[in-house]
């Protein structure tokens, strides 16, 4: 099991390669970006659990990368550790003012960096801010987003559930179930990138349920694409026999339906809400209606 996913943003190949090898050996999944724009693009498609960010980059400085990450809804929660050759108090303050969580200077002690990385990831998990499997915001961060809706307009909310997920894990196990959740996360990011905006929010609400807050004008197209993409992509998580018969064979010999999405969609254009409880209850009711329509 991975200890988390780290994105190293460093243009010095020797340093980035050393960090990749070291943290891979510590049980982390490590991705590397040599440029700021490359790092921002990677974060759009697959959220890391932590970013080690060099300040001196060839295309933009790390401060600007940090600012963009902090002001973009989907990446605002990711812990950031600045890595730099500078050891000046003003530089440290500038990094922290931009929203960095920690700061370490070169040449650095790799064991110290290891502890800072581990502690930052553990802290964010302990505060129930991200889901350990998908890396998506959860708990309090979702609640914060819902409260923001009460002070804004032009939004839509989609409550998404993976129906029959329990049947799948009964047949294939929890490790395979985690792979489905990671696939769903990747698919959500790609579809929201295509139909939504950079300020749209994706959260992991519970084990098999997600929430999307979007400013998209194409809400119906977004929902349609989510359903179609999931129905097509989730097939690869079943064995050949289950795919052919269109149902999963359970350990006791019985069968169950294949996974699909059910979605409840609400927006400020179709409903009026006075608190976040009404938003979540209405979305849940709409999702139950969608389940009944799909024969779930």
Secondary structure, DSSP 4 states (H G I P E B T S, - for coil): --S-EEEEE-S-HHHHHHHHHHHHHTT-EEEEESSHHHHHHHHHHS--SEEEEES--SSS-HHHHHHHHHHSGGGTTSEEEEEES---HHHHHHHHHTT-SEEEESS--HHHHHHHHHHHHHHHHHTT-B-TTT--B-HHHHHHHHHHHTT--S-EEEEEEEETHHHHHHHH-HHHHHHHHHHHHHHHHHHHHHHS-TT-EEEEEETTEEEEEE--S-HHHHHHHHHHHHHHHGGGGS-HHHHHHTEEEPTTS-EEEPPEEEEEEEETTT---SSHHHHHHHHHHHHHHHHHHTT-
